Amino acid sequence: MRFSKTIILISILFVFNSLAQKNKTVASNDVFPTPPDSDIRLFYIQRSSNANTVVYDANLMADKKLNPKSPVHTYWIKYAEGGHKQELTSIQRTLAYGLHTKEVATEKESYDGHFLAYRKRKFVVKITPEGEPVALFPINGKMQILKKVFVKVDESGMMPSVVYIELWGKDVATGKEIYEKFKP
């Protein structure tokens, strides 16, 4: 009798553990909440590990120009913890989600940059002639307006690794939605 109760208890724990593991990693970005619209929103990043979202907004001064010292404000929306905003930690800012930007000498109000964690694709942050802040990022080999990034993460090893990255944006010339999926 005692042996069968133990087997039943272990079986139940195994099932709950399996369900918890399935819910821990999200397979598709379709189940994530979308951050609220903003006139200063450049783009956001979501990862398969949880619904927390890293948001990249234009950091505008009172005159509606990009702040030359820090043209992009990056922060979390912690959807997995009630949806509150939270600044990046210094480690997150310098190693994972932070950006390096520098002013473009040949174009006013324009900043070249790259992700500190992924330097292979450079981007440009600027204000359009219509006054809209945008991040131009290489999507399908062409500089396009970046809107959303999804990163599929494998956390089964000692260190997480990126399985693939999906990019959504808008064609600069036509305004049509564009998409790219690649393995870094």
Buried (B, 14 or more C-beta within 10 A) or exposed (E): EEEEEEEEEEEEEEEEEEEEEEEEBBEEBEEBEEBEEEEBBBBBBBBBBBBBBBBBBBBBEEEEBBEEEEBBBBBBBBBEEEBEEEEBEEEBBEEBBBBEBEBBEEEEBBBBBBBBBEEEBBBBBBBEEEEEBBBBBBBEEBBBBBBBBBBBBBEEEEEBEBEBBBBBBBBBEEEEEBEBEEEE
